[in-house]
Amino acid sequence: MDIYLGIDTSNYKTSVAVYEPESDSIIADERRFLTVKEGELGLRQSEALFQHVKELPALIEKAFSGLKNFTLRASAASVSPTNREGSYMPCFLAGESAARAIAAANSVSFYRTNHQAGHVMAALHSAKALSLLDEGFVAVHLSGGTTDVLEVKKDPESIIEIKPLSASLDLKAGQVIDRVGKMLGIPFPAGEELEKLALKSDKEFKVKPYFKDGEASFSGLQNQCEQKLKKGESKEDIAKYCISYVTEAIILMAQSALQSTGMKKALFSGGVTANSYLRKKALERLDCVFGSPEMSGDNAAGIAVLCCLLHNPQK
């Protein structure tokens, strides 16, 4: 069988994936969160790069351990956060180095892509919505490092053409969730545990995010949550308020982008979009598609699928 390798080494997770086009399946998917010290909200780039270099060999070995009678056709890696000029983080060097070395050893092609394109492709593939590329769509990418609304179209060379439309004015959605999580005693990354806490609250909030020209602010949300904690409000209600605010802000950003572009559908990708409250509210108010929760966080699956499409652009 023919297979395609994808590697992603973000500032949160080391990821390796193998895509098999005949069955249109991710047949290997190995990931490991980077280790962050208790009380910290992330890693220095040098620390992230070191951890990737340390973890990648074992993840690659595990990804290939169950595969038999295969032919590696190409490898790919995310080499930058986005496709924008000047976009760069040293942590991506680990994945690029490994994928290039594997390609050279097997005399196959190596393809450079970016972390954001991988997120979009993972969401498209897991939602069985690759046909959206033919018509174009608005992509909403939400994570600890990114809160971007994008215009996405098909491109004959890069497969996926991404144009930024809007972004958060200050903090990213994932950043404020992690900061509020730390405030409530939740370890980094806080998204999953903050959601569990919020689900215990029966309170409904009417939130009004700061929103201007298609972009939202999240710094005020952190301050509001701090004030609520000082007033003795429950951690469950504070978590619910945080998620309600983020959800409303993101929906407003998506609605604005759909209106300004005239596009019909929005695709949600990135770790924050695994949140069940956000999914429920967005699906109620928007014509939108979500990737599966397991493919929402950082992963190499989208990179592996993109690798296949880059190697076979006519498909």
C-alpha positions in Angstrom: 0.0 0.0 0.0 1.1 3.6 -0.6 1.4 5.8 2.4 2.2 9.5 3.1 3.9 10.8 6.3 3.1 14.0 8.1 4.9 15.6 11.1 3.9 18.6 13.1 6.0 20.0 16.0 4.0 22.9 17.5 4.6 24.7 20.7 2.1 22.4 22.4 2.5 18.9 20.9 4.7 16.5 19.0 2.6 14.7 16.3 3.2 12.1 13.7 0.6 10.7 11.3 0.4 8.3 8.3 -2.3 8.7 5.6 -3.3 5.9 3.3 -5.2 7.3 0.3 -6.8 4.0 -1.0 -9.0 3.8 2.1 -8.9 7.6 2.7 -7.8 6.8 6.3 -5.3 8.0 8.9 -3.7 4.6 9.7 -1.3 5.9 12.3 -1.7 8.9 14.6 0.8 9.4 17.4 0.9 12.5 19.5 2.3 13.7 22.8 1.8 16.9 24.7 5.0 18.8 25.5 5.7 18.9 29.3 4.9 22.2 30.9 5.9 22.9 34.5 3.1 23.3 37.0 1.8 26.8 37.1 3.4 27.8 33.8 1.4 28.8 30.6 3.7 27.4 28.0 7.3 26.8 27.0 10.2 28.8 25.7 11.1 27.9 22.1 14.4 26.3 23.1 12.6 24.0 25.6 9.9 23.1 23.0 12.5 22.3 20.4 14.5 20.1 22.8 11.4 18.1 23.8 10.4 17.6 20.1 13.9 16.3 19.3 13.7 13.9 22.3 10.2 12.6 21.6 10.1 12.4 17.8 12.1 9.1 17.3 9.8 7.1 19.6 6.7 8.5 18.0 7.9 7.8 14.5 8.9 4.2 15.5 5.4 3.7 17.0 3.7 5.1 14.0 5.5 2.7 11.7 5.5 -0.3 14.0 2.2 -1.7 12.9 2.5 -1.1 9.2 3.4 -3.9 6.7 3.9 -4.1 3.0 3.9 -0.4 2.4 5.6 2.1 0.1 6.3 5.6 1.4 5.5 8.0 -1.4 6.3 11.3 0.3 6.7 13.1 3.6 5.7 16.6 4.7 6.1 18.8 7.8 4.7 22.1 9.0 7.7 24.4 8.9 6.0 27.6 10.2 2.8 28.6 12.1 1.1 30.1 9.0 1.8 30.9 5.3 2.3 34.6 6.0 5.7 36.2 5.3 7.9 36.2 8.4 5.9 33.5 10.1 8.5 31.5 12.0 8.9 29.5 15.2 12.1 27.4 15.9 10.0 24.5 17.3 9.0 23.5 13.8 12.6 22.8 12.8 12.4 19.5 14.6 9.6 18.2 12.5 11.1 19.6 9.3 14.4 18.0 10.0 12.9 14.5 10.7 10.6 14.6 7.7 13.3 15.7 5.3 15.7 13.0 6.6 13.1 10.3 6.2 12.3 11.5 2.6 16.0 11.6 1.7 16.6 8.1 3.1 13.7 6.7 1.0 14.4 8.7 -2.1 11.0 10.4 -2.1 9.7 13.9 -2.2 9.5 16.2 0.9 6.9 18.9 1.1 6.9 22.0 3.2 3.6 23.3 4.5 2.4 25.2 7.6 0.6 24.4 10.9 -2.5 26.4 10.1 -3.0 24.6 6.8 -2.6 21.4 8.6 -5.4 22.3 11.1 -7.7 23.3 8.3 -7.0 20.1 6.3 -7.5 17.9 9.5 -10.9 19.5 10.0 -11.9 19.1 6.4 -10.8 15.5 6.2 -12.4 14.4 9.5 -15.7 16.2 8.6 -15.6 14.5 5.1 -15.8 18.0 3.7 -12.9 18.2 1.2 -15.3 19.3 -1.5 -15.6 22.7 0.3 -12.3 23.5 -1.3 -13.9 23.7 -4.7 -16.3 26.4 -3.6 -14.2 28.2 -1.0 -15.2 28.9 2.6 -14.4 30.9 5.7 -12.1 29.1 8.2 -12.1 29.9 11.9 -8.8 28.7 13.5 -8.8 28.8 17.3 -6.0 27.8 19.5 -3.6 29.0 22.2 -1.5 30.8 19.6 -4.1 31.7 17.0 -7.5 33.3 16.7 -7.8 33.8 13.0 -10.7 34.1 10.6 -9.5 33.1 7.1 -10.7 33.0 3.5 -9.8 29.6 2.1 -9.8 28.6 -1.6 -8.3 25.8 -3.7 -4.9 26.4 -5.1 -3.3 24.4 -7.9 0.2 24.5 -6.3 -0.2 24.7 -2.5 -3.6 22.9 -2.7 -5.0 25.3 -0.1 -4.8 29.1 -0.4 -5.3 30.9 2.9 -5.9 34.6 3.2 -6.3 36.3 6.6 -9.5 38.2 7.1 -9.5 39.1 10.8 -8.0 38.2 14.2 -8.5 38.8 17.9 -7.4 42.3 18.9 -5.2 41.2 21.8 -5.2 37.8 23.5 -6.0 34.6 21.6 -9.1 32.6 22.5 -6.9 29.7 23.8 -4.7 32.1 25.7 -7.5 33.6 27.7 -9.0 30.1 28.4 -5.6 29.0 29.7 -5.2 32.1 31.9 -8.7 31.8 33.4 -7.9 28.1 33.9 -4.8 28.9 35.8 -6.7 31.4 37.9 -9.1 28.6 38.8 -6.3 26.1 39.6 -6.5 24.1 36.3 -3.2 22.9 34.8 -2.0 24.0 31.4 -3.5 23.5 28.8 -6.8 24.2 30.5 -9.4 23.8 27.7 -10.7 20.4 28.5 -10.9 20.8 32.3 -12.4 24.3 32.0 -15.2 22.8 29.9 -15.9 20.1 32.4 -16.1 22.7 35.1 -18.4 24.9 33.0 -20.8 22.0 32.4 -21.5 21.9 36.1 -22.9 25.4 36.0 -26.7 25.9 35.4 -26.3 29.7 35.0 -26.9 31.4 31.7 -25.0 34.6 30.8 -25.9 37.4 28.4 -22.4 38.4 27.3 -21.5 41.4 25.1 -17.9 41.0 23.9 -16.0 44.0 22.7 -16.2 43.7 18.9 -15.1 46.2 16.2 -14.6 45.8 12.4 -14.9 42.0 12.5 -12.4 41.6 15.3 -13.0 40.8 19.0 -11.1 41.5 22.2 -10.4 39.0 24.9 -8.2 40.9 27.4 -11.2 42.3 29.1 -12.6 38.8 29.7 -9.6 37.9 31.8 -10.2 41.0 34.0 -13.9 40.2 34.3 -13.2 36.7 35.5 -10.6 37.9 38.0 -13.3 40.3 39.4 -15.8 37.5 39.6 -13.4 35.3 41.5 -12.6 38.2 44.0 -16.4 38.6 44.6 -16.6 34.9 45.6 -18.5 33.6 42.5 -18.2 29.9 42.0 -15.5 28.4 39.8 -18.1 26.6 37.8 -20.0 29.9 37.0 -16.7 31.7 36.1 -15.7 28.9 33.8 -19.2 29.0 32.1 -18.9 32.8 31.8 -15.5 32.5 30.1 -16.7 29.9 27.6 -19.9 31.9 26.9 -17.9 35.0 26.2 -15.4 33.3 23.9 -18.2 31.5 22.1 -20.2 34.8 21.4 -17.1 36.6 20.3 -16.1 33.8 17.8 -19.6 33.6 16.4 -19.6 37.4 15.8 -16.3 37.2 14.0 -17.5 34.3 11.8 -20.8 36.0 11.0 -18.9 39.2 10.0 -16.5 37.3 7.7 -19.3 35.3 6.0 -21.1 38.6 5.3 -18.1 40.5 4.0 -16.9 37.6 1.7 -20.3 36.4 0.6 -19.2 32.9 1.3 -21.8 30.4 2.5 -20.0 28.1 4.9 -17.6 28.4 7.8 -15.2 25.6 8.9 -14.0 25.5 12.5 -10.6 24.1 13.3 -8.0 24.3 16.2 -8.0 23.0 19.7 -10.5 25.4 21.1 -13.2 24.1 18.7 -13.3 20.8 20.5 -15.5 22.6 23.1 -19.0 21.2 23.1 -20.7 24.5 24.1 -19.0 26.4 21.2 -20.0 23.7 18.8 -23.6 23.7 19.9 -24.1 27.4 19.8 -22.2 27.9 16.4 -24.2 25.1 14.8 -27.5 26.8 15.9 -26.5 30.2 14.5 -24.2 29.5 11.5 -24.0 27.4 8.4 -20.8 25.7 9.6 -18.8 22.5 9.7 -16.6 21.3 12.6 -13.8 18.7 12.4 -14.1 15.9 14.8 -13.1 16.7 18.4 -10.1 14.4 18.2 -8.8 16.1 15.1 -9.4 19.6 16.5 -6.2 19.9 18.7 -2.7 20.0 17.3 -2.1 16.9 15.1 -0.1 15.8 12.0 -3.1 14.1 10.3 -3.9 17.2 8.2 -0.2 17.4 7.2 -0.3 13.8 6.1 -3.4 14.3 4.0 -2.0 17.5 2.6 1.2 15.6 1.7 -0.7 13.2 -0.4 -2.6 16.0 -2.2 0.7 17.9 -2.8 2.2 14.8 -4.3 -0.8 14.1 -6.5 -2.3 17.6 -7.2 -4.5 16.2 -10.0 -6.6 14.2 -7.5 
